[in-house]
Amino acid sequence: MAKYTPQELANALKEGLLSFPVTSFDAQLQFDEENYRKHLAWQASFPVAGLFAAGGTGEGFSLTPSESERVVRAAVDEVGARVPVLASAGGSTAQAIENARAAEAAGAEGILLLPPYLTEADQGGLIEHVSAICSATSLGVIIYNRANAIYKDTTVAALADRHENLIGFKDGVGDLEHDARVYAKLGDRLFYLGGLPTAETFALPLLQLGMSTYSSAMYNFVPQFALDFYQDVRNNDRVAVNKKLNEFVIPYLDIRDRVKGYSVSIVKGGLDAIGRSAGGVRPPLQNLAPQDLADLTALIARIS
């Protein structure tokens, strides 16, 4: 059973850094629960505000529903007493409902609702899709604005009026006008988090639009750097943010952009680089090429 009400969860998440732990795989690319638990325990030993199990960085898109449930259960069991654990729901409406119910049964505190699979939908369809998931669980739900699920400000407002357990808006597009419209209309009814790849790059300007937090993938392998960066953002310390952008984040982006899909692969590469391997990525993603891993390892060493 969840320890937080939806509003309590929103209040906890909006004031700290969030992250999506990678999902550990063995040599056969099967879920390695023992190693996953070790990684979670390390992640939870730092003051992170929330961990999202089986999310995008956790390759949730490559997990079967039963694997996803197992990953969430392991996360809740390992660190749920210390850090709020949230799960993802995606695919068709029916599958997302199944994911949400399984996550609630596993003891997760909330749900990140991913875009529906493949099909395009207008605002009315998105309203019914989100409503179905919100109605199927008592957990707090965060909608993810990206891909084929772009929620207009009026749509978000209608959903917030309809469902008290809709607590958050995560943006993965970076349309500043759109984000401004959503925040202007909803205000403190929701909390807002940045979800663009390597969110640190956009964190300072998005803070001005009401996004008090973001999901940090690099927290997986350089947690203290990620926490320090987040504090610089919250302090509006532009000098410190730009210093960290130049010394690590931008060179990191240069490696990430060499191959499509590296936004996930580079995170597992980072764990390889620091001696905390979580295994490889599942196809269609590709592991870092040897030179890319060497470049990343050298980059991490410069800030360690």
C-alpha positions, 0 to 999 in steps of 0.5 A: 500500500502506498505511503503517500497520498497523491498530493503528498507525493507531488509535494515530495517530488517537486522539491528534489532531483528525480531519476530513472534507474537503469534495469540490470540485465545479465549476459543473456539480457535477462533481468538481473534482480540481484545486481538491480537491487545493488544499484538501487541501494546505491542510488537510494544512499544519496538524497534523491527525491524519487526513483522511477522503476522500469522507465525510459532509462530503465528500458521499460519499452523493452520489458514484458508486462510481467518483467515490468511488474517484477522490476517494480516489486524489486525496487519497492522491496529494496528501497521503497522504505527510503525513497518513493518508487514510481512505475511506468504505464504505457502501450494501449489503454488496456495495457496501461491500466494493467501496468498501473494496477500491477504497480499499485499492487506491488507497492509503488507510490505513483505512475508515469503515464507514457504516450499510447503505443503507435496510434495518433490521437486527438485531444478528446481521445487523449482525455479518455485514455488518461481518464481510464488510467487515473480511474483505474488506480488510486496512485498519483499519475504524471502525464508525459508530454511527448511523441504522440501524446501532446496535451494542450493546456485546456486538455491538462486542465480538463483532466486535472478537474476530473481526476484529483490523482493527476498530480504532474506534467512531465515535458519531453518536447521543449516547446516553451510556449506550450509549457508556459501555457500549461503552467499559466493555466494550471499553476500549483494544481500540478507539479512540473518536471523536465523530461528532455534527454539529458535534462540538465541541459535545459534545467535552468531555463525551464525552472523559470517556467515552473519546472522545479525538478527534472529526471536526471539519467546521469544520476545513475553513474555520477550521482553527486555531480547530478545533485550538485548540478540540481542545487546550482539550478535551484539556486539560479547560479548561472555561473556554476551551471555553465561551468558544469555544462562546459566541463561535463554535460556538453562533452557528454552530449557530444558522445550521446549524439554519435548514435541514435539510442545512445541516450539510454546506452550511454547511461549503462556505459557510464556504469561500466566506466565506474565499475558498476556495470548493469549489463548491456542494452536490449535491441534495438538499442546498441551498446557504446562502441569501444572508443565511445566508452573510452571517451566517456570513461575519460570524461567521468574521470575528469570530474571524479 
